[in-house]
Each structure stands twice: as structure tokens, then as C-alpha cells.
Amino acid sequence: MAQQSPLDLLTLPDLVRQLGPELPRLLGMDQPRTYLVLVQNNHELRATGGFIAAVGRVTLEQGKITELEFSDSYAIFRQGVRYPPPPAPMERYMNIPMLVMRDANWSPDFPTSARMAQALYKSDTGIHVDGILTVDLNAVKRIFSALGQIEIEGFDEPITGENVEAQIVQLWERPAESQVSVGEAQGQDFREWWSKRKDFIPRLAAAVLDRLESGQVNVLRLAPAVLQALNERSIQIWLENPNAAAVLHARGWDGALRPAQDSDFLAVIDTNMGYNKADAAIQRSLEYRVEWPDEADQPAQATLIITYTHTVDGEDPGCDLTPRYGDSYADLIERCYFDYVRVYVPRGSELIEATGVEPDSVETHRGERRTQVFTGYFILPPGEQHTVTFTYTLPPALTPATYRLLLQRQSGTQPLPITVTVGDAVRSAIVSDALWEWPAGESKRR
């Protein structure tokens, strides 16, 4: 899909028209409306784009923001609450005993994860929220690039799209109001560092809000940046209001899985189970082949080859899964990659074989929105490359004459190199937006 340009501003009046009847309610004109912002760190990849590092609560009343506060996701927890059981793979590989807010985004279908987050937040705080949106590091960089440099107290230099990630890492390692860094923190000092390590998040949010309210914003730069973040799902929005939710879904902005009827579908979903930030060093590529046997009544066979490269040149002896912060943020990146991979394909597909994963981790079950899911778990040490292969049959309705493919890139991942072979036809691409189609342009956003 094409990159956004200022011409995309022409779509905004149409969006406002579609949301028109619901806008007063969404803006809190009838009563206060509360929304959550899930800050996702895609260096620790989870199904909807990253580990939920922080949770923001925004209240709108009469069209104005009357409340904006952020909490460490670890603080969204209350003793005595009866939490649901965790997904079985999290319990098995991470020893997680219950599902809490920071792990709410297990489903790659964001509306499903958002409803779980809504329920958990209500249990934890007693507050009902009217919608949830996600923001990851890619979105943060796009937004700050569009806003221009901003002076923020506690940051060493004006913040821009080019330096915001490095500044975030620096303040995580040594918070502005802490006397110690993560590598120096022990005992009481560790508790001080730990309590302040995410203090930069509300400061960044307040700085963005102040810049927007000042009116010193180039809309011709900001609007395309936000639209591109929505199209690549660096920002995802779920609204409880069904009419508004339908508008977002039609544009592909709600983060839903999007299998199409009578079409092949492929979504590779990785979940980092290593209590680390190794995804910052992981490169991925896909090779996907579809071929039909000579017998006319036999279904097509698909072969998916996923190649993972850990780009860190180093070692992590023993691949220790024990949660620990280490001496620096880089220490969290330079560790083994513990990955639980899920492959979402059309309902009715049947798994033939999975290789490159632990044999007892392979499962197949029904997934969200008429999909079938194949699973596997593997460990990738730093400096190494690993290949995972799934071979399966596709539903019989997919024939050479009518074959179409919709590939959905996981939120939070970098642009994805792919090579697709269908029969004798071969096509390669680097997928940067959420959806990629074969043949190109055959389907519309659904």
C-alpha cells in the first residue's frame, strides 16, 4: 500500500462525516468518556504489537481533555481480585499464574484483546472505559518527527523523531530524578530506580498535548504521519460504540485480524516469552509457496518458511529465562530469543508438518475470525539464524483460477521481506503496511 501524502487529508472530511452522528458522544458532550492508551514496547513483541509497558487514562468532557494520567502497567494490579487464568503457553513457558493487565494483549485480534483489557481494568480500578488505543515506538517516532523538536524537562536535548528512542532508553537506564542507574541499583536503590524507570512516559505525553494545544502544529505533516501509523497499525483504536467501531474496522484501523472470504490468509504472530527486549535485534523474512497437485480434486499445499536472524554478535550462555534487568537496556536486547509463534491461516486448513520448533509445542486449533492456528516454540541464541517451516493443506475452495492471498503483518514489527510463489508465478516485496495482497490491488480493505 502506498505511503501517505498530504493529499490524504482529503479523506479526513469523509471520516468526520462517517463518524458524525457519534462524534458528540465520543467527545463526551453528553457525559464524560474515558479511554485507555496502551503503551506497547515492540522491542518485547506481543501479539498486538508489544509488551504493555504503561497504561494511560484519558477523560474527555465537553470535547476537552479533563484528565490525562499514566501508570506503570505493573501498578495495574489489586490484591483480592479473581483474575482469569493465563493462556496456556504463558503459563507453560513463562510460569505466569494469572492473566493481568500487562499481559492482556494475547490475541492478535486487537478488538478481542481490547475487550480483555477493558474487563481487567474494570476489575483492577472499578473504572469502565469507552475505548482503547495502542501506541508503539514506531508511532512515537512518527509523531515526534511530524511535530518538530520539543524541549522537555528531564531530557538532555530537544526531542525529535530521530533521537526520541535513544532518549527513552537513556532515561529508562537512569531516570531524571534517580541517583542510580539500572546497573548500579541494589536493594533500596533498586526499588528507587524501578519506581522511576518509566517516568519519561507521562512527560512525553504531556509534551505532545502541550504542543497540540499551543496551535504550533503543521497539520500537513502531522495528519499524514498519524494516518500512516494507523495504516501500519503502530496505532490501533477500539471503541465500544458499535457504529464508530464499524467505521474504524472498515478502514482497517481497529487492529482486527482480516481474513477474507474465499481467499487465502496468512498472519505470522510472534510472542516474546523471554522477559527481555531481544525483538530489537530480530530480523524476519517469509517465503510462502502454494502449489496444486495434479489430481484436480486435491486441495492446494502451502509451505511457509519463516527465517529469524538474531543480529547481536555475542553470547547468552545457557539462555537463562529468569527475569532480570541486567546492567543496561542493551543487556536486555543481547539475550536469547524465546519465541512462541502462531500462524493464522484460513479455517479448514490442515497441518501436515511443522519443523524448527519444539515437537511438543506444535498444536492446531480454531482461531479468531474464522481462522485456523498452528503453533510452535523455539529458542534462538544471539548471533544465530533459525528457520521454522509449516506445511499444510488449504481449503478445497481455493483453486488456481480464483486464488487470492491476503497477508497481514504483525503490529510492532519492522517492514517484512517476503517471497510468494503461487504455481509458476513469483513475487517478492517488503511489506510495511498492515496488509499485502496477491494479486496486487485485487481486494479492498475489509
C-alpha positions as CSV (number, residue, x, y, z in Angstrom):
1,M,0.0,0.0,0.0
2,A,1.2,3.5,-0.8
3,Q,2.9,5.9,1.7
4,Q,0.7,8.6,3.0
5,S,0.9,12.1,1.5
6,P,-0.7,15.5,2.3
7,L,-3.4,14.5,-0.3
8,D,-4.7,12.0,2.3
9,L,-6.0,15.0,4.2
10,L,-8.8,14.8,1.7
11,T,-10.0,11.6,3.4
12,L,-10.5,13.4,6.8
13,P,-13.8,15.1,5.9
14,D,-15.2,11.8,4.8
15,L,-14.1,10.2,8.1
16,V,-15.7,13.0,10.1
17,R,-18.9,12.6,8.0
18,Q,-19.0,8.9,8.8
19,L,-18.4,9.4,12.5
20,G,-20.6,12.5,12.5
21,P,-23.7,11.2,14.5
22,E,-21.4,9.5,17.1
23,L,-18.8,12.3,17.5
24,P,-20.7,14.2,20.3
25,R,-20.8,11.0,22.3
26,L,-17.2,10.1,21.6
27,L,-16.1,13.6,22.7
28,G,-18.0,13.4,25.9
29,M,-20.6,16.0,25.0
30,D,-23.4,14.0,26.8
31,Q,-21.3,12.6,29.6
32,P,-17.6,12.1,30.4
33,R,-15.9,9.5,28.2
34,T,-12.9,7.6,29.4
35,Y,-10.3,5.9,27.1
36,L,-7.2,3.9,27.7
37,V,-3.8,4.3,26.0
38,L,-1.8,1.1,26.0
39,V,1.9,2.0,25.5
40,Q,3.4,-1.1,23.7
41,N,7.1,-1.7,23.7
42,N,7.7,-3.6,20.4
43,H,11.2,-4.5,21.5
44,E,9.4,-7.1,23.5
45,L,6.9,-8.3,20.9
46,R,3.4,-9.4,21.9
47,A,0.5,-10.3,19.7
48,T,-0.9,-6.8,19.2
49,G,2.5,-5.1,18.8
50,G,4.4,-5.2,22.1
51,F,4.5,-5.6,25.8
52,I,2.1,-3.3,27.6
53,A,4.7,-1.1,29.4
54,A,2.3,1.6,30.6
55,V,-1.4,2.4,30.7
56,G,-2.7,5.9,30.2
57,R,-6.2,7.1,31.1
58,V,-7.8,10.0,29.2
59,T,-11.1,11.5,30.1
60,L,-13.0,13.7,27.6
61,E,-15.8,16.0,28.7
62,Q,-17.5,18.6,26.5
63,G,-14.8,18.0,23.9
64,K,-11.9,18.8,26.2
65,I,-9.3,16.6,27.9
66,T,-10.1,16.9,31.6
67,E,-7.8,14.1,32.8
68,L,-4.6,12.5,31.5
69,E,-2.5,10.2,33.6
70,F,-0.2,7.3,33.0
71,S,0.7,4.3,35.2
72,D,3.3,1.6,35.1
73,S,1.5,-1.5,33.8
74,Y,2.8,-3.4,36.8
75,A,0.9,-1.0,39.1
76,I,-2.4,-2.0,37.5
77,F,-3.0,-4.9,39.9
78,R,-5.1,-5.3,43.0
79,Q,-4.9,-7.9,45.7
80,G,-8.1,-9.9,46.2
81,V,-9.2,-9.7,42.5
82,R,-10.0,-13.0,41.0
83,Y,-8.0,-12.8,37.8
84,P,-8.7,-15.2,34.9
85,P,-6.2,-18.0,34.1
86,P,-3.4,-17.1,31.7
87,P,-3.2,-18.5,28.2
88,A,-1.7,-22.0,28.5
89,P,1.6,-21.1,26.6
90,M,2.3,-18.2,29.0
91,E,1.7,-20.5,32.0
92,R,3.9,-23.2,30.5
93,Y,6.8,-21.2,29.2
94,M,6.8,-18.1,31.4
95,N,5.4,-19.6,34.6
96,I,2.7,-16.9,34.7
97,P,-0.1,-17.8,37.2
98,M,-2.8,-15.4,36.1
99,L,-3.8,-13.0,33.4
100,V,-3.2,-9.4,34.4
101,M,-3.3,-6.1,32.6
102,R,0.2,-6.1,31.3
103,D,-0.4,-9.4,29.5
104,A,-3.9,-8.7,28.3
105,N,-2.9,-8.5,24.6
106,W,-2.6,-12.2,24.0
107,S,-4.9,-12.2,21.0
108,P,-3.5,-10.7,17.8
109,D,-7.1,-9.6,17.0
110,F,-7.0,-6.2,18.8
111,P,-10.8,-5.9,19.4
112,T,-10.5,-9.2,21.3
113,S,-7.5,-8.1,23.3
114,A,-9.1,-4.7,23.9
115,R,-12.2,-6.2,25.4
116,M,-10.0,-8.3,27.7
117,A,-8.0,-5.2,28.8
118,Q,-11.3,-3.3,29.4
119,A,-12.5,-6.1,31.7
120,L,-9.2,-6.4,33.6
121,Y,-9.0,-2.6,34.0
122,K,-12.6,-2.5,35.4
123,S,-11.6,-5.3,37.9
124,D,-8.5,-3.5,38.9
125,T,-9.8,0.1,39.2
126,G,-13.6,-0.1,39.1
127,I,-13.5,2.3,36.1
128,H,-15.3,1.4,32.9
129,V,-13.6,2.7,29.7
130,D,-15.3,3.5,26.4
131,G,-12.4,2.7,24.1
132,I,-8.7,1.7,24.0
133,L,-5.9,2.7,21.6
134,T,-2.3,1.4,21.3
135,V,0.8,3.3,20.6
136,D,4.2,1.7,19.9
137,L,7.8,3.1,19.4
138,N,7.3,3.4,15.7
139,A,4.2,5.6,16.2
140,V,6.1,7.7,18.8
141,K,8.9,8.3,16.3
142,R,6.5,9.3,13.5
143,I,4.6,11.7,15.8
144,F,7.7,13.5,17.1
145,S,9.1,13.7,13.5
146,A,5.9,15.5,12.5
147,L,5.8,17.8,15.5
148,G,9.3,19.0,15.2
149,Q,11.8,19.3,18.1
150,I,10.2,19.7,21.6
151,E,12.0,20.8,24.8
152,I,11.0,18.5,27.7
153,E,12.2,18.8,31.3
154,G,14.4,16.0,32.3
155,F,15.6,15.2,28.7
156,D,19.2,16.1,27.8
157,E,18.3,17.6,24.5
158,P,15.3,18.7,22.4
159,I,13.3,15.6,21.4
160,T,12.8,14.8,17.7
161,G,11.8,11.7,15.8
162,E,15.4,10.9,15.2
163,N,16.5,10.9,18.9
164,V,13.4,10.0,20.9
165,E,14.1,6.3,21.1
166,A,17.7,6.9,22.3
167,Q,16.5,9.4,24.9
168,I,13.8,7.0,26.1
169,V,16.5,4.3,26.6
170,Q,18.8,6.7,28.4
171,L,16.0,7.8,30.9
172,W,14.9,4.2,31.4
173,E,18.5,3.3,32.4
174,R,19.0,6.4,34.6
175,P,15.7,8.2,35.4
176,A,15.9,12.0,35.6
177,E,15.1,12.1,39.4
178,S,17.0,8.9,40.4
179,Q,20.6,8.9,41.7
180,V,21.3,5.5,40.3
181,S,21.2,3.6,37.0
182,V,19.9,0.2,36.4
183,G,23.4,-1.3,36.5
184,E,24.1,0.3,39.9
185,A,20.8,-0.3,41.6
186,Q,20.8,-2.7,44.5
187,G,18.5,-3.1,47.5
188,Q,16.7,0.2,48.3
189,D,18.4,1.8,45.4
190,F,16.9,-0.8,43.1
191,R,13.4,0.0,44.4
192,E,14.0,3.7,43.8
193,W,15.2,3.1,40.2
194,W,12.4,0.6,39.5
195,S,9.7,3.1,40.7
196,K,11.0,5.8,38.4
197,R,12.2,3.9,35.3
198,K,9.0,4.9,33.3
199,D,8.6,8.5,34.5
200,F,9.5,9.7,31.0
201,I,6.2,8.4,29.6
202,P,3.8,10.9,31.1
203,R,6.4,13.7,30.3
204,L,6.4,12.7,26.7
205,A,2.6,12.5,26.6
206,A,2.2,15.9,28.3
207,A,4.7,17.5,25.9
208,V,2.8,16.2,22.9
209,L,-0.5,17.5,24.3
210,D,1.0,20.9,25.1
211,R,2.3,21.2,21.5
212,L,-1.1,20.3,20.1
213,E,-2.9,22.8,22.4
214,S,-0.4,25.5,21.5
215,G,-1.6,25.5,17.9
216,Q,2.1,25.4,16.7
217,V,1.5,22.3,14.7
218,N,2.0,21.7,10.9
219,V,-1.2,19.7,10.2
220,L,0.2,18.9,6.7
221,R,2.9,16.9,8.4
222,L,1.1,15.6,11.5
223,A,-2.1,14.2,9.7
224,P,-0.2,12.0,7.2
225,A,2.1,10.8,10.0
226,V,-0.9,9.7,12.1
227,L,-2.6,8.2,9.1
228,Q,0.5,6.2,8.2
229,A,0.8,5.0,11.8
230,L,-2.8,3.8,11.6
231,N,-2.3,2.1,8.3
232,E,0.7,0.2,9.6
233,R,-1.1,-0.5,12.9
234,S,1.5,1.4,15.0
235,I,-1.7,3.0,16.3
236,Q,-4.8,0.8,16.8
237,I,-8.2,2.0,18.0
238,W,-11.0,0.0,19.5
239,L,-14.3,1.8,20.5
240,E,-17.1,0.3,22.5
241,N,-19.6,2.4,20.4
242,P,-20.6,-0.1,17.7
243,N,-21.3,2.5,15.0
244,A,-17.9,4.2,15.4
245,A,-16.2,0.8,15.7
246,A,-17.6,-0.2,12.3
247,V,-16.1,2.9,10.7
248,L,-12.7,2.1,12.1
249,H,-13.0,-1.5,11.1
250,A,-13.8,-0.5,7.5
251,R,-10.6,1.5,7.4
252,G,-8.5,-1.3,9.0
253,W,-7.7,0.9,12.0
254,D,-9.1,-1.3,14.7
255,G,-6.2,-3.8,14.6
256,A,-8.6,-6.7,13.8
257,L,-7.5,-9.9,12.0
258,R,-8.8,-9.5,8.5
259,P,-9.2,-12.9,6.8
260,A,-11.3,-12.5,3.6
261,Q,-14.0,-14.9,2.4
262,D,-12.9,-17.3,-0.4
263,S,-9.3,-16.1,-0.1
264,D,-6.1,-17.4,1.4
265,F,-4.9,-15.7,4.5
266,L,-1.6,-15.6,6.4
267,A,-0.6,-13.8,9.6
268,V,2.6,-14.8,11.5
269,I,2.3,-13.8,15.1
270,D,5.4,-13.9,17.4
271,T,5.2,-13.6,21.2
272,N,8.5,-12.9,23.1
273,M,8.4,-15.1,26.2
274,G,11.9,-14.3,27.4
275,Y,11.3,-11.4,29.7
276,N,13.7,-9.4,27.5
277,K,13.9,-6.9,24.7
278,A,15.5,-9.2,22.1
279,D,13.0,-8.2,19.4
280,A,15.0,-5.0,18.9
281,A,17.7,-7.3,17.3
282,I,15.5,-9.8,15.5
283,Q,15.1,-9.7,11.7
284,R,12.4,-11.7,10.0
285,S,11.6,-12.9,6.4
286,L,9.0,-15.1,4.9
287,E,8.9,-17.5,2.0
288,Y,5.5,-18.8,1.1
289,R,4.7,-21.4,-1.6
290,V,1.4,-22.6,-2.8
291,E,1.0,-25.4,-5.3
292,W,-1.8,-27.7,-6.5
293,P,-1.3,-31.4,-7.1
294,D,-2.0,-32.9,-10.5
295,E,-5.2,-34.5,-9.2
296,A,-8.0,-32.0,-9.9
297,D,-9.9,-32.8,-6.7
298,Q,-7.0,-32.4,-4.3
299,P,-6.5,-29.2,-2.2
300,A,-3.5,-26.9,-2.6
301,Q,-0.5,-27.5,-0.4
302,A,1.1,-24.5,1.3
303,T,4.6,-24.2,2.6
304,L,5.6,-21.4,4.9
305,I,9.3,-20.8,5.7
306,I,10.0,-18.2,8.4
307,T,13.6,-17.1,8.9
308,Y,14.7,-15.4,12.1
309,T,18.1,-13.7,12.4
310,H,19.4,-12.6,15.8
311,T,21.7,-9.7,14.8
312,V,23.5,-9.3,18.1
313,D,27.1,-10.5,17.9
314,G,27.5,-12.0,21.3
315,E,26.6,-14.8,23.6
316,D,23.9,-15.5,26.2
317,P,25.3,-18.6,28.0
318,G,22.7,-21.1,28.8
319,C,19.8,-19.0,27.5
320,D,18.6,-18.2,31.0
321,L,14.9,-17.4,31.1
322,T,15.0,-16.0,34.7
323,P,13.5,-12.4,34.7
324,R,16.3,-9.9,35.3
325,Y,17.1,-6.4,34.2
326,G,20.9,-6.6,33.9
327,D,23.3,-3.7,33.6
328,S,21.7,-1.8,30.8
329,Y,18.9,-1.7,28.2
330,A,21.3,-3.2,25.7
331,D,21.8,-6.1,28.1
332,L,18.0,-6.9,27.7
333,I,18.4,-6.9,23.9
334,E,21.6,-9.1,23.8
335,R,19.8,-12.2,25.1
336,C,18.3,-15.4,23.6
337,Y,15.0,-15.0,21.8
338,F,12.3,-17.2,23.4
339,D,9.6,-17.2,20.8
340,Y,6.1,-18.6,20.7
341,V,5.0,-18.4,17.1
342,R,1.4,-18.7,15.9
343,V,0.5,-18.9,12.2
344,Y,-3.1,-17.8,11.3
345,V,-4.5,-19.4,8.1
346,P,-8.0,-19.9,6.6
347,R,-10.4,-22.1,8.6
348,G,-10.4,-25.6,7.2
349,S,-6.6,-25.7,6.6
350,E,-4.9,-28.9,7.9
351,L,-1.4,-29.0,9.3
352,I,0.9,-31.7,7.7
353,E,4.2,-30.9,9.4
354,A,6.0,-28.3,11.5
355,T,9.8,-28.2,11.8
356,G,12.2,-25.9,13.6
357,V,10.1,-25.8,16.8
358,E,10.0,-28.0,19.9
359,P,7.8,-31.0,18.8
360,D,5.6,-30.9,21.9
361,S,4.8,-27.2,21.3
362,V,3.0,-27.9,18.0
363,E,-0.7,-27.5,18.1
364,T,-3.6,-26.7,15.8
365,H,-6.8,-25.1,16.9
366,R,-9.5,-22.7,15.7
367,G,-8.6,-19.0,15.9
368,E,-10.4,-15.7,15.9
369,R,-12.5,-14.5,12.9
370,R,-12.8,-17.8,11.1
371,T,-9.1,-18.7,11.1
372,Q,-7.1,-21.8,11.9
373,V,-4.0,-21.5,14.1
374,F,-0.7,-23.5,14.0
375,T,1.7,-23.0,16.9
376,G,5.3,-23.7,17.9
377,Y,8.0,-22.6,20.4
378,F,11.8,-22.2,19.8
379,I,14.8,-20.5,21.3
380,L,17.3,-18.5,19.2
381,P,20.7,-17.6,20.7
382,P,22.4,-14.3,19.8
383,G,24.3,-14.2,16.5
384,E,22.4,-17.2,15.0
385,Q,19.8,-17.7,12.3
386,H,16.9,-20.1,12.7
387,T,14.2,-21.4,10.2
388,V,10.7,-22.5,11.1
389,T,8.6,-24.3,8.5
390,F,4.9,-25.1,8.5
391,T,3.4,-27.3,5.7
392,Y,-0.3,-27.6,5.4
393,T,-3.2,-28.0,3.0
394,L,-5.5,-25.2,2.2
395,P,-9.3,-25.3,2.0
396,P,-10.6,-27.0,-1.2
397,A,-12.4,-23.9,-2.3
398,L,-9.1,-22.2,-3.1
399,T,-8.4,-23.0,-6.8
400,P,-5.8,-21.8,-9.2
401,A,-8.4,-19.9,-11.2
402,T,-9.6,-17.8,-8.3
403,Y,-6.6,-17.8,-5.9
404,R,-6.1,-14.7,-3.8
405,L,-3.9,-14.1,-0.8
406,L,-4.2,-11.5,2.0
407,L,-1.1,-11.3,4.2
408,Q,-1.3,-9.4,7.4
409,R,1.9,-8.1,9.0
410,Q,2.1,-8.2,12.8
411,S,1.8,-4.9,14.6
412,G,5.0,-3.7,16.1
413,T,7.3,-5.5,13.6
414,Q,9.6,-3.9,11.1
415,P,9.0,-4.0,7.3
416,L,8.8,-7.6,6.4
417,P,10.6,-9.1,3.3
418,I,8.5,-11.8,1.7
419,T,8.7,-14.0,-1.4
420,V,5.5,-15.6,-2.6
421,T,5.3,-18.4,-5.2
422,V,1.9,-19.4,-6.5
423,G,2.2,-22.1,-9.1
424,D,4.8,-20.7,-11.5
425,A,4.3,-17.1,-10.5
426,V,6.8,-15.5,-8.1
427,R,6.6,-12.1,-6.4
428,S,8.8,-10.5,-3.8
429,A,8.1,-7.5,-1.7
430,I,8.9,-5.7,1.5
431,V,5.6,-5.3,3.5
432,S,5.5,-2.1,5.5
433,D,1.7,-1.5,5.9
434,A,-0.6,-3.9,7.7
435,L,-1.9,-5.7,4.6
436,W,-0.4,-7.1,1.4
437,E,-2.3,-8.7,-1.4
438,W,-1.8,-11.2,-4.2
439,P,-2.6,-10.4,-6.9
440,A,-1.9,-6.7,-6.1
441,G,-4.9,-4.5,-5.9
442,E,-7.4,-7.3,-6.2
443,S,-9.1,-6.8,-2.8
444,K,-10.1,-3.7,-0.9
445,R,-9.8,-3.1,2.8
446,R,-12.4,-5.1,4.6
